[in-house]
Amino acid sequence: MNVSHASVHPVEDLPTTDGGVGIGGGNNNEVPRVRMKDIQGMPGTAGGLALRICQFVSAVMGLCIMATTSDFPSVTAFCYLVAATGLQSVWSISQAIIDIYALLVRRSLQNYRVVSLFAIGDGITSTLTFAAACASAGITVLIDNDLNSCANNHCLQFETATAMAFISWFTTLPSFLLNFWSLASR
């Protein structure tokens, strides 16, 4: 029996949306489904690229400020901050490069696997960065307010690096929430 299958001989059926202008003059009530536009801040959008650049810049600034102090290796929380912001900066620049590519070739990154990877990566890096910033803020408050030994330490650099880590976390959070929301709405 010779049966033709759609996978062997594809036939394209274009929907008509001419509103009854064609033969017979009847109304066509079926409107083709239109995919929702990408929300700014999601992967592959200009807003997403802006968030990634802000994440990268603030993480690198916090990393450089903390790494330029001579006594940061003596405190575990500050070492953790350097490691977390280093990971955040690598993750953010790699995602920014992917966003730039998607914008240049006009490609949507709304694939389930891609968005899942972005959501998991953003969740991990934002959690690590937030934990490191909180730990560093606690040590900075201890040095400044409780021990009153800011004259012997680099309190201004510690506070600035901690603030940059919080800014990096604050700009990672929208990326994570938008990616997570995109996964939940499928």
Disulfide bonds with the S-S distance in Angstrom:
Cys150-Cys155 1.97
